[in-house]
Every structure is written in C-alpha cells, then in structure tokens.
Amino acid sequence: MTNNDILRRIRYAFDFKDKAVIEIFALAEVVVTKEQVIAWLKKDEDEAFVQMNSVELSSFLNGLINLKRGKREGEQPKPEARLSNNMVFQKLRIALNLKAEDILDILALVNFNISKHELSAFFRKPDNKHYRECKDQILRNFLTGVQRQLRPDDVTEYQE
C-alpha cells in the first residue's frame, strides 16, 4: 500500500475533512497546507497527485495518536524516515488503544481471521525471531474493518 492510500483510507474511515487532517498534522507539530492535503488525496493518475513520503505519513500518524490518546509530555516522537506496514499498524493500534482481541474483532468484521500469535508477530521488533512482516492485504483488511466499525451504516466501501 502506498502512503497516500493509507492516508486516504484513514481519512475515509474516520470521516476527516481536509481541515481535520491539517489539524492532526499540527498536533504532531508539522505544518501542512490544504493544497498539500488535496494533492496527497488525488487519484494516482491525476496530474496534480503528489506522492506522500514516509516522514509525512509518520507525522500524520503521530498526530492521530496525539488526537486520540492525548499529547505526551516532553519531546514529541520523531517521524520515521522509513515506514513499514508493521509500523503503520502499530501506530494505529496505539492511536485507537486496541488490544489484540479488539484487532481480531475488527479483522473479523471483514471475514479475515488470524490467530492471536500471528497478530503478535506483527508488533515484535524486526530482529525478534518471531517477527513477521505485515503484508498489504492484512493492513488493507484492518483499515477496512476499522471503517466498518466506525461507519457501520455506510454501505459503500472505500475504493482505491
């Protein structure tokens, strides 16, 4: 999944307007313009489309954590220069304050079942022997499940 696609899916699931996206970046002490947000949300084929880099997405996710959980004291976390699906999944887990059972319930909403052990492997350190890379399919299903949980009456699914 591209960084832009992740942003689009999160924005859709939470029904964030452009202004809210800008405010979430501000919570991570990053200034973005409405024009930047609009360019990131364009379809990939659009000539006005701008590729979002990992630092930008990481900043957004850090802002989302601050929005949902409150800003922590002291220095704010630095945005990662390289962002993996595992890191995105972990940041969403923190922002939404989810336990393993909650994530499994969210995945069940889209008929995607994995074991608790498989799930825990995604949140381990990369050098751990039980670490497992989070593939696009798993992150996509999780984001779709979050959308179904937050917008149960919205029968339209987010389309790429």
C-alpha positions in Angstrom: 0.0 0.0 0.0 1.2 3.5 -0.7 1.4 6.2 1.9 -1.2 8.1 0.0 -3.6 5.1 0.0 -3.1 4.7 3.8 -3.9 8.4 4.3 -7.0 8.2 2.1 -8.3 5.1 3.9 -7.8 6.6 7.3 -9.4 9.8 6.3 -12.4 8.0 4.9 -12.8 5.6 7.8 -12.7 8.5 10.4 -14.6 10.8 8.0 -11.9 13.5 8.5 -12.3 16.6 6.4 -9.3 18.4 4.9 -9.3 20.9 7.9 -9.2 18.0 10.4 -6.2 16.4 8.5 -4.3 19.7 8.7 -5.1 19.9 12.5 -3.9 16.3 13.0 -0.6 17.2 11.4 -0.4 20.3 13.7 -0.8 18.0 16.7 2.5 16.4 15.6 4.0 19.9 15.2 4.0 19.8 11.4 2.6 22.5 9.2 0.8 21.4 6.0 -1.4 23.4 3.7 -4.8 22.5 2.3 -3.2 22.3 -1.1 -0.7 19.7 0.1 -3.6 17.6 1.6 -5.6 17.8 -1.6 -2.7 16.8 -3.7 -2.0 13.8 -1.5 -5.6 12.7 -1.7 -5.8 12.9 -5.5 -6.0 9.7 -7.6 -2.6 8.4 -8.6 -3.3 9.0 -12.3 -4.2 12.7 -11.7 -1.6 15.1 -12.8 -2.0 17.1 -9.6 -1.2 14.0 -7.5 1.7 14.3 -5.1 3.4 11.2 -3.6 3.4 11.4 0.2 6.7 10.4 1.8 7.2 8.3 4.9 8.1 11.2 7.1 4.8 12.9 6.2 2.7 9.8 6.8 4.5 9.1 10.1 3.9 12.7 11.2 0.2 12.3 10.4 0.0 9.0 12.4 1.9 10.6 15.3 -0.7 13.5 15.2 -3.5 10.9 15.2 -2.0 9.3 18.3 -2.0 12.7 19.9 -5.6 13.4 18.9 -6.9 10.1 20.2 -4.7 9.5 23.2 -3.5 13.0 24.1 -0.2 14.6 23.7 2.5 13.1 25.8 4.8 15.2 28.0 8.2 16.3 26.8 9.7 15.9 23.4 7.4 14.5 20.7 8.4 11.4 18.8 10.4 12.0 15.6 8.7 10.8 12.4 10.3 7.8 10.9 12.1 8.2 7.6 11.2 4.7 6.5 7.8 3.4 7.4 6.8 -0.3 7.1 3.2 -1.7 7.3 4.1 -3.1 10.7 4.9 0.5 11.9 1.7 1.9 10.5 -0.3 -1.0 12.1 1.5 -0.3 15.4 0.8 3.4 15.3 -2.9 2.8 14.5 -3.1 0.2 17.3 -1.7 2.8 19.7 -3.9 5.7 18.4 -7.1 3.5 18.8 -5.9 2.0 22.1 -6.5 -1.5 20.8 -5.8 -4.8 22.5 -5.2 -8.0 20.5 -8.8 -9.1 20.9 -10.0 -5.7 19.6 -7.9 -6.1 16.5 -9.1 -9.6 15.9 -12.7 -8.4 16.2 -12.0 -5.7 13.7 -10.5 -8.2 11.3 -13.5 -10.5 11.8 -15.7 -7.7 10.5 -14.2 -8.2 7.1 -14.1 -12.0 7.5 -10.3 -12.1 7.8 -9.2 -14.4 10.6 -5.8 -14.8 12.0 -4.6 -16.2 15.3 -3.5 -14.1 18.3 0.0 -15.5 17.8 0.1 -14.4 14.2 -1.1 -11.0 15.2 1.5 -10.5 17.9 4.3 -11.3 15.4 3.5 -8.1 13.6 4.2 -6.0 16.7 7.5 -7.5 17.6 10.9 -5.9 16.9 12.3 -6.8 13.4 15.2 -8.7 14.9 13.0 -10.9 17.0 12.9 -14.5 15.6 9.1 -14.5 15.8 8.7 -11.1 13.9 6.6 -11.3 10.8 6.2 -8.7 8.1 2.7 -7.2 7.8 1.7 -7.6 4.2 -0.5 -5.1 2.3 -3.5 -7.5 2.5 -3.5 -7.5 6.3 -3.2 -3.8 6.7 -5.9 -3.2 4.0 -8.2 -5.6 5.7 -7.6 -3.9 9.1 -8.3 -0.5 7.7 -11.5 -1.7 6.0 -12.5 -3.3 9.3 -11.9 0.0 11.2 -14.1 1.7 8.5 -16.9 -0.8 9.1 -16.6 -0.4 12.8 -16.7 3.4 12.7 -19.2 3.7 9.8 -21.4 0.7 10.1 -24.3 2.4 8.2 -22.1 3.4 5.3 -22.7 0.6 2.8 -20.1 1.9 0.3 -16.7 0.5 0.8 -13.6 2.7 0.2 -12.5 2.2 -3.4 -8.9 2.6 -4.4 
